[in-house]
Each structure stands twice: as structure tokens, then as C-alpha cells.
């Protein structure tokens, strides 16, 4: 079973209401509860999310519901992923890193960069979809991939071509951004085609949007964990592990605290930065080993370990088993 962050469908309720349907009923009929969407970093089964989008498409009579939802979103629906990749030397390096750490947002999706002389294809596909109807999920994913590329390339992005293998669904839906109305259906691949030269430029992220994103997230932390600096810190660690920015000083800065003040408040709660780092790493490691097919090497790197051997030793301290043996044991139980 693959998982996806509930934040991937940010704006779902507002769009469904705008199209004349009831988002709560659609969620309940799909076996989901509104509370599961309260925290954008909670995880849902990918198959459930695909069913939700298809149900919304039918209820709203919107064959392009997934693309419409993406049209109402921006890169921040992908959490910290865009921020973790924007310091790479080139846009191409950033896209390749995005492909490596995408499991932090959604499992079971593969992104491949296919270089061409003038136009390069950035393709994506979902693994093991069991022939389920995923048309809306593909539309949404195409839109979010487009947001990522535009956020990295800025005004240098030039003309993009958006492609989907699915057939053109007759629709009179109106997009607020012209780029989403120019999707090429019945294409040979799912993804975008970009000017190859743009891949060689340095990423040019919108610094104001990044600051706003962190300000909003800080507000979210204080609202959801008003009395626990430990819970706030664990949430931040979980978001920053995949980058090289997960340090005590950077986390203190994100919480608008001096590092010594952060350490003192953690001590008052009977814990420490190192303890919370280990707890968060262990929780994330177990979740992905049990519920995804990520390789041990990729998991180790994206948990901030310098090498797989170090992760394996640490995991054995937590559980008494190697990551591979623990994964096998958990799947045997189920």
C-alpha cells in the first residue's frame, strides 16, 4: 500500500462547493473522514485518494476535476519538498533530487528525466495501480509537477507542454491559468516537455513565497501544539530530515527561538533535541518500511544518515533487527 500526504488535495472542499457538490458527503462515501484532512502532513492510502478524486469528478460533473484542483493550487501543497530542492546547482539537479525524495509526499510514483537536444521530457507514472481508474490523480499530479518546475525556473521557464496519455474528456471547464487549458491528451507519455536549456540554469525560487510558507507553517504548529514545544519540534524535524538543513540552530530559527532557549524549554519538558530526532527518525523509518517499497539506501539518505550502514546500526539499536528483517517481519504479520 502506498501513502500520500493529505495536503496534496488542498483546496478540495472549496472547489467541490464551487462546482455545486458537498465535499463532506463525497469524503464519507469514499470511506474517508474530514478529520483525516485537518493536518496536511497526515497520510492517506493512495488508492483512497484516487477514489476520492474520481468520486468528486462524477459528483461535480467535472471530467477535468484533477486538473482544476491543480489549477487552484501552488507548489506549497507539496510541503517542504520544493524548499529542500531549490538549493541544487541546476534545475535538472533539483528535479532529480525531487524524484529521489518524492516518497516523503507520495509513495508509488516514479519520475524520469529523458534528455533531448532541444526539448526534455519529465515523465511520471504510478506503480502498481492495478488498473484502477486514476485519471483524476494523473491530472492532479501533472499540475503539481508543473508547479514544481515553474517554481524552480521562474520567468526563465519559457513555454511548457503538458502531456497526458488519457483521452480528451469533453468538458467546458474554465481554468484560471492558461497553461492548464493546453494539456495535450492522448499523448505518448504523462508529464511535461521543457526547453532543455532551462534545465541548466540555477533554480530561482520565489523567496517571498518560501518565507510565507514557513510563516504559515509556524502558525499551524502553534495552533495545533500550543502547549508542547516537543511536538512542534518533532513536526519540524520530520519535514526537514531529507535536507541538510535539519540542525538545532535551523529548527530554533524556524520556531523563532534562540537555540539555548529551545534547549531550555525542551529540558523543561523532559526531553532534548537529540532524543526527539531519534524518535522522529524511528517513527518515519518504521512507517515507510512497513507501508512502502522504498529501498533501504534511499530511506537512509532521506532520514539524514550519511550512509546505509549507519542507518542499519541505528535501526538495529531501536528494534534488535536490521531494516530488511524488520520489514519482512511486519509484512509477514499482515
N, C-alpha and C positions, 0 to 999 in steps of 0.2 A: 504494500500500500504506500502510495506517495502522498506527501503532505504539501500544503501551500498556505502561506500567511493569509489570514482573513483580510488584511489590508489591501490585498490585490483587487478586491471589488469595492474599494472606497467609492462612494457616490451612488452605490446600487439603489438604496432606498429612494433617494431624491429623483433618480432617473425613472424608476418604476412608477412613482407617483406622477411625475410629469407626463408619462405615457398613459396614465389613467388606470393603473392597477394598484393592488395592495401588496407591498413588499413583505409584510409580516406573514400574510397568508401563503405567499409563494415559498418563503423560507420554511414554514411549518409543513407544507405539503411535500417539501423535498427532504424532510426529516432533519431540518436544522432549526436551531433556536436563535432568536435575536441576540441573546446574551453572548453567543459564540463570536459575534462580530464587534463586541464592545471594545476589546483590545485588539488593535491592528496586528499585534505580534503573536496572537494566538493562532494555532494551526488547525486546519480542516483537512479532511480527506480530499484529495484532488478530484476523485470521481464525484464526490458530493457537490463540489463547486461547479463541475461541468454540468451536472444535472440541474443545479440552481439556475445557471445561465440559460440553459435550454428551456426550462420552465418559464423563465421571465420572457424569453423571446416569444413563446407561444401566447402567454397571457397578455402581453403588450402588443401582439401582432406586429412584432418588430424583427424581421429576419436579420437585421444588422445590429441587434442589441449589443453584442460584444464590442463591435467597432464604435457604436455610440457611447458606450460606457468608457472606453479608452479615450474617446474624444473629449470627455468631461474630466479626464484625469491629467496628472503631470507625473514627472519622474519620481516624486516623493512617495508614491504608492508602493515603491519597491524598497521602502525603508532606507537603511544605511548603505545599500549596495552601490548606488551611484557615487556616494561620498567616498567609499572605500576604493573606488577605481579611478577617481578623477585626478589622482596624483601620478598616474603612469606616464611614461615619456611620450607616448603617442596614443592617438585614438584607437589604433589597432591593438596596441598592448592593453588598453583599458577594456576593449571588447573581449579580448581573450581572457583577461582576469575575470570579467563579469561572467563568462561562460563557466569558469572554474568554481566560482563561489555562489552561483545561482541557487544551489541547493539550500542556501540559507533563506531563500524566499519561496522557492517551489522545487519540489523533487520531481524526478521523472521527465525532465526536459533537457534536450541536448541542443547546443548552439555550435554551429560550424561556420568558420570564415573560409570562403572559397575565392582566392585572389584571381582577378582577371586583369588584363592590361589596362583597360580604361574604367570598367565597372566591376566592383567586387560584390559578391553575394554574401549576405549574412543570413544563413538559413537556421531555422529551428524546427524541432519536431518533438512530440511527446512519445515516450517509450511505453510499450505495453498498454496501449489504450483499449485493447480487447474489442476493437471495432465499435466502441461506444460513439454516440453522436457527440462530437466535440467541436462542432462548427463555431459556436459562440466563444468557446475557450480559445480557439485558434485566432479568432478575430481580436479578442481582448489582448492576447499575447503579442500579436503583431503590433497593435497600437502601443503597448508598453515597450517593446523593443525599439519602436520608432522614437518614443520619448527619450529613451536612454541615449540613442545616437545623437539626437538633436541637442540634448543637454551637454554632451561631450564636445560636439563640433561647433556649437553656437551658430553664428551667422555664416561660418565657413562651410556649413554642411551642404550647401548647394541643393540641387534637385534630388529628391529621393524617389525611388519607385517602390511601392508596396505590393507584395505578391501573396496570393492565397491559392492553393490548389482547388478549393471548393468552388462549385459553380456559382455564377452570379445569381443571388436571390433577388427576385423582383421586389423593389422597395422604393418608397418615396421618402425615406428618412432623410432629414436635413442635418448636415454636420456644421459645427461652428468653425472648424478648421478645415480649409480646403484640402489639405493633404489626405485626410481620411476619406474624402469622397472620390479619390482617384485610385483606389485599390484595384489592382489587376486580378480578376478572378480567373479560374480555370488555368492558372499558371503552372509552370513545371516544378515550382518549389514554394514553400512557405517561408517568408522572410522579407528582407529589404535588399535593394540593389543601390549601391552608393558609388560616388566618384572615388576611384582608388587613391587619388592624390590626397583626399581629405583624411584618409586613414593614417597618413604620415605626419599630420600636424599634432601639436601638443594640445591635449584637452583644454577646453576653455569653459569650465563650469560657471554657472551664474552664482557668484559669491553671495549676493543678497538672498537668493533662494535658499542656499545652504544655511545661512545664518537664521533665516526664518524657520527653516525646517527644525534646527536644533532648539530654537526658542519655543516652537510649538511642542516639541517632544519634552522639553523640560517642564512645560506647563502640564503636559499629560502625566509625567511622573509625579509631580507634586499633588495633582488632583487624585491620582489612583493610589499613591502610597504616602499620604500626608504625614504619617507618624513613624515612618520607617526609612531611615537613610540606607539601611542594608538592602531593602527591596528595591529602592531606586538604583543603587549601585549595581545589583545583580542584573537588572534590566539593561543598564548601560553596557556592562561587560558582555552580555550576550549579543548585543548589537555590534560591538567593536572588536570582538575577538579575531575576526577574519582580516583585520587590517593591522598594520604595525603601530597603530595609534592607541592601542589598549594599554595605557600606563596609568599609574596612580595620579600623576600630575595632570594628564589629559582628562581623566574622568573627573577629577576635582574641579578642573576648569569648566567642564560641561555642566557641573552641578552648581557653578558659581560659588565655589568654596576654596579656601586655601588648603593645600594638601595636609598641613598639620591639623587644621580644623576638621577636615574629613576624617583623619585617623582618630582624633579625639572622640568624635561622635560615634564612630564605629566601635571604639573601645567601650563607650557607654552602653552600647547595645550588645556587648559581649562577643564581638567578632573583630575581624580585620580584613583588609583588602585581599591579602593572600588567601585567607580562608574562603572568602566569597568567590574569588577567582577559581579555586579548586572545585567548589560546589557547583558553580555555573558550568565549568568545563565538563564535569562528570555528568550533569543532567543533560546537556546538549549531546554529548558523546553517546550516551545510552539511547536517547530518543532517536538519533539518526541511525545508529547501528541496528536498532530494532525495527524501524519503520521505513528505512530506505536502503538502496543498494549502493550507496556511496562507498568508494574504495577506502581502505584504512589510511592510505597515504594522503588522499585528498582531505579526509576528515582531520587527520593530524595537523596538516598545514593550516586548515581553516579554523582550527582551535588555537592557533598561535604557537604550536610546537615547532621547533627548528628542524626536527627530523622525526621519522616514524618510530624509530627505536625509543626515543624519549617518551613519546606518547604511549607506546606499548608498556614500558616500565611503569609509568604513572597509572595507567588503566589497571594493570595487574595489582598495584597497591590498593586501588579502590575496590576491586571485585575479587581478587585472587585468580582471575582468568585473563588471558590475552583478549584483545578486542574481537578477534576472529572466533575464538572459542565461546566468548560470551554471546555473540550474535547467534551462533549456531544453537546454543542452549536456549535462548529466548524463542527462537523460531520453532524449535522442537516442541516447546511447551504449547505454542499456539497451533 
